[in-house]
Amino acid sequence: MLARVRAGSRLNVAQYFCLRTCAGSGISAQRSGQQRRALIQPSFDYKHIRDNAQVLLQNAQDRNVLDARPHRVGELYDEFRKLTTLVNEKRSELNSLSKELGSLARNLSNKHRGNMRNVEEPTVSNSGMDQSGLQAAMNDLKEKAGIAKATIQAIDAQLKAVETRLQYEASKLPNISHPDTPVGDESQARTLKTVGTLHTKDKIPLDPSDGTGLSEFDFKDHYDLALDLGIVDMEAGAKVAGSRFHYWRGAGALLELALVQYAMTRATAAGFTPHITPDMARSSIVDACGFRPRSGAEEHARFGAHMGGKDQVDPARSRSSGEASQIYRVSAVAEEDTSGADNNVEADPLCLIATAEIPLVAMRAQQILDRRQLPMSAAGLSHCFRAEAGARGRDTRGIYRLHQFTKVELVTLALPESSQKELDRLVDFQAALYSDLGLTFRVLQMPTHELGASAYQKYDIEAWMPGRKAWGEISSASNCTDYQARRLGIRVRASAAKDGSSAPVFVHTLNATAVAVPRIVVALLESHQRPDGSVVVPQALRPWMMGMDVLVPSSH
């Protein structure tokens, strides 16, 4: 089926989260007649947010999140509690009126039957009222009940509006940051270690395997090498799909497959269960994982119109400083109406995933896991799609920054007390993977501005790319603590307390890149090039390269 795809942004909270109007009844049916699934309710700790509002505000400011308003969350939470108490009192009052009305109705019915048997009996009820008095009392109670119902409806409408604003404001808060995280932009990143020495060479080594002895030739950049080797076709990609799409050709296709096999084999041996994931996920799932399926302007247009005063949405400050969404949204042509309006956007549309982290984490949504299952580790292969809005300059040359690429992603679900140890395990795995590919790389502890909404702590690994004469990011690893689990309902039974209880707690989720194929290829081509323009294939990849030990320029 043909589908229309466009770069998208965030759905509003009223659309993301099944609120009171949806509770127990699901969402309205699609045009196809199928019932839309109920959206997953997030589990925000509003009391914690209210009681720690200033700390959370400072945390958001440190992360350059301009629209976080934890104090407003606290205000809305208090208002929500007051309205909840009030509506419950009114419902209790209505129940009492209903019981009293029922009692009078029974008395009136009994009196009517008695009168039918003997018209000479006195027309006085057990309550001391005659038939007309009972009717008058009932009419009075009906009037009071009608007023109570109208009051409840009015309060309930207020309650729903407050709940919508409360969830919206809470959803904008980023995760807290690890105490050791440097504060500031990427210039504040802290180098933890550097592996390899290629960054100290200004000419192509005579032998890329050991780097001893230098030639007279300058390093070529990856795109010049790829064109000479005939392994990539950007022109065909642009003609078919647009700029920054590509074809792998010949040895290039084998190189991608080899990197995937290499990463999956190593990950499986390290205890990660291999998966091939869907390349699409629902907007609510994408959002719950900390990505942005809508732009700030669209969020304002669709959600801000329903708010006013303190809760008016400012499109210039919407979600993470108004940063452009990198997500593509998908709609089936058959589901579009004749006017061209995308009604599916109002529900929970599909998005192309930016990473397999999204489906790997979400596959455990709304589950309570057994402690004995954790840590639960998975390696996921998928295509990844990113709009790369705002990318420019040399980063857009060649295959360094693409709209579509293949990636193997690692995801771990861990007990809260073990998540930091699991993060160290992920980074150690990555370092071993890149060392065996013969890359020179460094591990960075990333500062607050570089943390995504979900990350508590993040490490980047950058490879030295001598053709670019710069370090380039090839992977990252993050501990998201319970940010994603709260939004997806992923829990584990806590260890039994002294009283024998074991209430579920939210798991911690972690993610790490094993291989993002184009970035690794850039690093491999530039690092393993030889003076004659050929490129040595790392020993670790040769089992899957059909006997190719060296990639040779097509002119040779």
N, C-alpha and C positions, 0 to 999 in steps of 0.2 A: 504494500500500500504506500502511495506517495505521502510524504509528510512535509510540512513546512517547518523550517528550523530558523530561529533567530536568536541573537544574543539577548538574554533576558536579565531579569533582576528579581527583587524580592516580592513574594506574595505578602499581603498584610496578615496580621495575626488573627484577625477574625476569620480569614480564609484558612489559615494554617491549623488552627487549633479548634477542635470540636467543642464549642462552648455549651452553655446551658440549653440553648435552642436546639442543639444537636443531640443532647444526652438521651440515650436510650432509643433514639429514633433514627440514627444514621443521617446521611446527607441526602439531599434530593436527587432523584434519578437523572441520569444523563439522557441526552436525546435518543440514544440507542435503546433506552428502556432498561438498561442494567443499573443496579443500585450502586451508587458510589460508596466506597468504603469510608468508615468513620476515621477521621484523622487522629493521630496519636496525641494524647494530652501530655504536655510537659509537666514536670514536677519541680517547680521553683520553690525555694525555701524563702518565702516572703518575709517571715519573721527575722531570719538571719540578715536579709538585705536591709530591712528597716533598722535593725539594731547596729549594723555596721556600715551605714550609708556613707559616712565620710571616708572611711578606709576604701570602700569600693569606688567612690568618686575619684580619689587620688590614683587608684590603680588604673582606672579608665583613662585619666588624663596622662598618666605615664605611658600608656599604650597608644596615645594619640587618637582615642575614641572620643569624639566631640559631643555626641548626642546621648551619652549615658546619663541617666538621671535617677540614681538610687534613692535620693531623698523623696522624689516624686513617687517611687514605688512604695516607700513607707507610708506616705500620705494616702495613696490609693488603697493600700492594704488595710489601714485603719478604717477608711470609709467603707470598704467592702465588708469588714467585720461588723460595723455598726448597722449597715443595711441588712446584712444576713440576720442579725439578732432581731431587728425590727420586723422583717418579713416573717420570721418564725413566730414572733409574738402575734402578729396579725393572723397568721394561719391557725394558731392555737385558739385565738378569739373566734375565728370563723368556724372551727371545729365545735367549739362550745355552743355557738349559735345554732349550728346544724343539729347537734344533739337535742337542744332544747326545742327546736322546731319539730324534730321527729317525735319527741315526747308529746307535744301538743297535738300533732297530727294524729297520733294514736288515740289520744283522749277524744278528739273530735270524731274519729271514726267509730270508736266504741259507743260514744253518745248517740251517734246517728243510728247505729244498729239497735241500741236500746229503745230509741224513740219509735223505730219501725215496729218493735215487738209490742210496745205498750205506750200509746200516746198520752196515757194518764200519768206516767212516771214524771217526777220532777226533773226538769231540764238543767240540773246542776252537775258539773263534772267533779272528779276527785280533787281537782285543783281549786274548787270553789267557784269556777266560772261556768256560766251557761254556754250554750252553743254559740251564740253571737259573740260572747266575750272571748271564747277560744279562737274564733275566726279573726277577731280584731287583734288579739295577741300574736297570732300567726302572721298576719299581715305586717305587723310592726317588726317582727323578727326577720321576715323576708326582706324588708327594706334595709334593716341593719346589715343583713348578710350581703345584700347587693352592694352596699357602701363598702363593706369589708373586702369583697372580691375586687372591686374597682381599685381600692387602696393597694391591695396585694399586687395587682397587675401593674400599677404605677411604680411601686417599689421594685418589683421584679425587673421592670424595664430599666430602671436606674441601676440595679444590680448587674444586669447583663452589660450595660454600657461601661460601668466601672471595671467589671471583670475583663472586658476586652482591652481597655486601656492599661489595666494592671499587667496582663500577660504581655502586651506589646512593649511596655516599658521594661519589664523584667527581661524580655528576650533580647534587648539591646545591650545588656551588660556583658562584657567579655569575661572570660575566665580570670581568676586571680593569677598573679605572676609569681613564679618561684623567687624566694628571697635573694638568690644569687644572680638573678637575671639583671644584666646591665640596663640602665635606664637611658633611653634615647633612640636615635636612628641607627642605621646600619653601620655608621662609622664607629659606633661604640661596641661592635662585636668583639668578643674576646677570643683570641686564638689559643686553643688548648693544646694542640700538637700539630706538627707537620711531618708527613711521611714522604720520603723521596727527595731528590736533589735536582730534578729537571729545571726547576725555577731559577737555578743558578747558572744555567747554560744560555749563551747568547747565539750559538750556532748549532746546526743539526749534528748530533753525535755520529761518529762513524759507525758505532754499534749501539742501536737503541736499547739493547738488552742490558748493557751495563753502563752506558753513558760515558765510557772512557774514550778520550780522543775526540776532538771536534773537527768537523769539516769546515770548508770555507763558505758554506751555504747558509743563508738565513732560513728560518722556519717559514713554511707556507701556512696559510690559514686553512681550516678544514674544508671550506667550500671550493677553493682552488684545487685541493687534493681530490675531493670527491668528484669534481668535474673531469679531472685528468684520468681518474680511475674508472669513470663511467658508472658509478654506483648509485647516483641519485639524479632525478629529473624534476627540477622545480618548475620548469616551463610547462611541462605537461600537467603538473599539479595545478598550476595557476589557470590553465586553460579549462580544466575540468571542474575545479572546485573554488578557485580564487587564490589570491596571494597567500603565501605561507602554508600551502598544502604541497605535498611532495609524493613522488613515487620512489620506492627503492627498486633498483635494477640489479640483476646479476648477483655479484658478490655482496652488494649492499643488502639485498633481501636475505641472503644467507647469514650476513652479519647480524641482522636483527633477530633472526630465528636462533642463532647461536647464543646471543646474549640472553634471550628469554630462557633457553634450555639451561644455560649456565646458572642463571639466578634461581630458577625453579629447582634445579637439582641440588644446589647448595642449601636453599631454604628448606627443602623437604628433609634433607639430611640433618638439618639443625632443629627439626621438630615442628616446622610450619606445615600445616595441611594445605596442599595446593588447591586452588580454585580458579575457574574461569568465570568471571562475574558478568552480569548484565552491563551493557554500556549506557543504560538509562536508569534514572531513578525519579520518583515523584518529588515535586518541589518541596513538600513538607519534609521529606527525608533529607534532601540536600540542605535545607535550612537547619534542620536539627543537628547536622554534622558540622555546622559553623560556616557554611558557604552562603552565597547570596544569590537566590534565583531571580531577584528583581532589582532594578536600579532605584536609587533614592527618589528620583523624580516620579517614577511610576508608583512607588510606594506612597508618595504624597498624594498623587492623583486618585488612587484607589482607596486609601485608608485615611489620609489626613482630612478629607472632606467630612468625615463623620465625627471629627473632634474639633474642639474649640478651646479658647482660653489657654490654660496651662498646658493642655495636651495637644495643641495644634502642631502638626508635623511640619518641620522645616526641611524642604527638600535639599537645601544646601548643607544640612548637618545630619542627614539621614544615614543611619547605619555605617559605622566605621568611617566617619569623616566624609561620607558621600563618595567613597571610592567606587569606581565603575565596577559593575558586576562582570565576572569573567565567565559566567555560565550561559550556555545555549539552551533555549527552551524549545520544545518540540510539540507540534500539534498535527494530528492526522487531517489530511485534506478533507476526508469524508465527514469529519465532525465540525467543519467550519460552516457557518450558515451563509446564506446567499448574500448577506450584506457585507460579508468579509470580517465581521466581528468574531473575535476568538473567545467564545463563551467558556471554553474549557479553562481559560486563564482564571476564571472566577472560582474554579474548584481546586484541583490539585494536579496541574499538568505535569507531563514528563519533561525531564531535563536530561541532556547529555552529561555524563559524569565528568568531573575534572580529575578524578582519581578513583582507583578501586577501593580506597579507604571508605568511601561512602557506602557502597553496597556490602562490603565486608562487615562493617560495624552494624549496619541496619538489619542485616539478616538475623540478628539476635534481638531485635526490637520486641518489647513486651514479653520478655522471658525472665524467669527466675532461675538462675543457674546453680548447679551444685558446686560447692566450694572445691570438691575434688576434681572438677573439670578445669580449674584455673591453675596457672595461666592458660588461656586458650589462644593459640597462635595460628594465623592463616597467612598464606601468600596468595595474592590475587593478580591474575593477568587480565588486563583490559586495555581497550583504547581509551585515551583521555582527550577531552575537548576543552579548549580554553580560548575565549575571545581575544585575550591578550590586549585588551583596550589600553591605550596609552603607551604601548611598546614602540620604540623608535630607535634609530641609529644603527650601530653595528650589531646590536642584539637581534635585529631582524634579518641580517644577512645569512644566507644559507639555511641550515637546519637547526640553528641554535635555539630559536624561539618559533614554535609552530602552533597552528590551531588544532592539529590532531597528531597524536603520537602514541606509541605503545609503551606500557610501563608495567613492571612487576612491583606490587606494593605489599608491604608487610603490616599486619595489624595484630595487636595483642589485646586481649581482655584480661585484666589482672585484678587481684584483690587490692584494695586501697593501700594496704601496708606494704605491698610488694611492687608497686608501679614504678618507683624510682629505680629499683634494681632491674626491672624489665627494660627501662629506657637505656640503661647502660649496656644491657645485653644486645639491644638492637644496634646501638652505635658500634659496638665491638664487631658485630656481624658485618655491618657495612664496611668497616675499615678493612677487615680481612678480605672481603669481596674485591675491593678496589686495589688492595695491595697485590693480589694475585693476578690482576690485569695489568700490572706494571705501571700504574699511574702515580704521579706525584700529587698529593692532596693534603689539605689541612682541615681540621675539625674546629668549628667555631661555635661558641655559645652565643646565641643570637639575642639582641637587645629587645626591649619592650615594643618598639615600633614595628618590629619584624615578626611579632607573634600574631598568628591568626586569632580570630575570636575564640576558638576552642582551646588553644594551647596554653598550658601552664608553664611549660619549659620546652625550648626548642634548640636543637643543634642542627647546623648546616654543615655539609661537607662540600668543599670546593676543590676542583681539580685545577692544576696549572695547565693552561692551554697556551703553549708557546707561540702558536701562530697568531693568536689574539693578543699575546703578550699581557695576559691577565688571568686572574683566578676566575673560574666560572662555576656556579652552583651545579652540582650533579645529583644531590640528594639532601634530604632533611629527615629529622626524627623528632617526634613530639610526644610529650605526655599531656593528654587532654583531661586528666583526672576524671571527674564525674560530669563534665560539661555535656558531652554527647549522650551519656547514659541517662541523665535526668530528662533529656528531651525525647529519648527513645524508649524509656521505661525498661532499661536493662539492669537487672539486679542480681544479687547473690545473697544467699542466706549467711548472715553473720555468724561468727563462732558463738556457741551457746554461752549465755551469761550465767551467773551463779543461780539465778532462779529458773534456769533451764530454757529460757526464751531464746529465740534466734530470729529476730525480725530481719527481713531482707534489707540490704544496703545497696547503694548504687555501685556498680563496678567502675574501675578506671579503664579508659581506652587509650591505646597508644598506636602510633603509626610511624612507618619509616619507608623510605624509598629503597628498593633493592636496585633496580636499573630503570631509569628513564632513558629509553633507547637512544633518541637523537643526541642528548647531552653526552652520554657515554661514548657514542661514536665520534662526536667532535673531539673529545679528549683523547680517544684512541688514535684517531688519524693524526692529530697534531703531535702527540707524544711519541708515536712509533714510526714516524716518517724517516726515510733514509735520503741521503743526498741525491740519489737518482730519481726521486719522486715516488718510489714504491713505499708501501707501508707493511710492516711486519705484523702478522696476526699473533696476538698473545697466545702462549701455550695453552692457557686455560680454555680458549675458545676453539681450538683446532679440532677436537672430536666432532664438532658439528659443522665444519667448514668444507666438507667433501674434499679433503686433501689439500686445501689452499693454506699454505704457510705464509705466503707473501701476496699482497695485492699489488698488481703491476699496472702502471698506466696503459691505457688502451693503445697509445702510439707505439708501445714497445711490442 
